[in-house]
Amino acid sequence: MVNTSTLPSPFTMAGAPYLITHMINVLLLSVFIMAMIAPRRLCESALYPQAPNKPLPTFFWVFAVRELVLGLIMLILQFHGEWRAVAVVVGCISLNGITDFWFCAMEVGFDESVKSKGKVNMWWASFKAHGIPTIVGLWAATRLWQEHW
């Protein structure tokens, strides 16, 4: 069990990395829930639209389970106060966000029927959806790394 009296308030700059990791947990677990409830809507909100007349690829369901597992791992590590491990997991998740940003911006693997074809600036949209969370996650991982190592 974690001794929460040693952690800074999450609403201060010193506590921001802890608050961000908790928010990442909420994000990971909500992505899994959304994948089960409204998968196509989730794909659209993440800027990975899917053709409506085709089934979702198997990889999507593997992705959903991965989000669940990462969310549960982070929850358990945070509960036990393993902030070093949390820093590593958040760092790895954030590095993965770089590829999410790139694939989304380049529309890699998109079905031709759903490509933007220049109608939307995919670089800016991808930066807002994937780049900003990646930068924030890397910042939180770096701060936790500095504090716990």
N, C-alpha and C positions, 0 to 999 in steps of 0.2 A: 504494500500500500504506500502511496506517495505521501510525503510530509509536505502538505501544501503551504505551510507557514514559511518555508524557505524559498518559495517561488515568488517573483515580483508580481505586483498587480498586473493583470493582463491589459489594463487600460492606461498603462504608462509605456514609454518608449522601451524600457528594459523588459517589459512583459509582452511587447508586441509579437516577438517570435513565437511565444507560447500560444497566444491568441490565434495567430495565423495557422499554426499546426492543428489547433482544434477546428478551425474553419476548413482546413483541408480535409479533415475527417468527415465533416458534414458534407462537403462536396463529394467525396468519394462514395460515401454511403448513399447519398441522394442520387448520384448517377446510376448506381445499381438499381435502386427502386424505380427510377424513371425508365430505365431500360426494360424493366418488366412491365411497366404500366403503359408507356407510350413511346416505344422505341424509335419510330420515325420522327416524332417531334424532338426527341433527344438528339438524333442525328442532325436535324436542321439547326437546332440551337447551338450545336458544337461546330457548325459550318461544314458538316459532312452529309449533305443531302443524299438521299437514296431514291432510286427510281421507284415510283409507286407501284408499278406493275411487276416488280421482281421481288423475290423473297430476300430478306436481309442475309448478308453473308455470315457464315459460321463464325468468322473472326469477330463479328460484333458481339456475339454471345460470350465468346472467350474474354473479350474486353470487359464486358459487364461483370463477369465473375472475378476478373482480376481487380476491378475497382472495389468489389466487396471484400476480397481478401486483403488488399492494401489498407482499406479502411479499418478492418478488424485488427490487423497487425498494429497499426498506429494507435488504435484505441487501447489495446492491451499494453503496449509499450509505455504510453502516456500514463496509464493507470498505475503502472509499477515504477514510474519515475525513471525510466531508461532513456534519458534525453540524448545520450550519445547515439543510441540506435535510432531514435526519432530523427536526429539530424541527418544520419546516413540515408534513411528511407526518404525523407523529404527531399534531400539532395538528388537522389536517384529519380524520384518522381519528377522533379523539376527539370532534370536533364532530358528526360523523356519528352517534356513539354516543348523542347526545342524542335524535335522531330515532328510533333503535332503541328507546331507553327509552320514549319517548312512544307509538310505534306498538304496542309490546308491552303496555304498561300499559292502553291504550285498546282493545286487541284489534282494531286497524284492519286490515281486509282478511281477518280470520279467517273461515273457513267456519263457518256456524251449527252444524254438527255437532261442532266442536271448541272452541267458546267455553266459557269456564269457568262462565258464568252464576252468578257470585257464590260458587262453591264454593272458589275460591282468591283470596286478596288479590293481584290482578295488579300493583298498584302496588309492593308490597314485593318480590314475586318479580322483577319487572322491574328494580327498583333493584339487587337483588343480582346479577342476571345482566348487566345493561347499564349501570346507573348507576355502580356502584363502579369497573368498569374504565374508564369514561369519565373519572371524576374523577382516577384514578391516571394515565391517559394525558395528560390536560391538565396535571397537575402536572409530569410528566416533560418535556413539551414546553415548559412555561414555564421550568423549570430549565435546559434545554438552550439555550433562547432567551437567557436571561440570561447564561449562561456564554460563548456563542459570538458574541454581538452586542455 
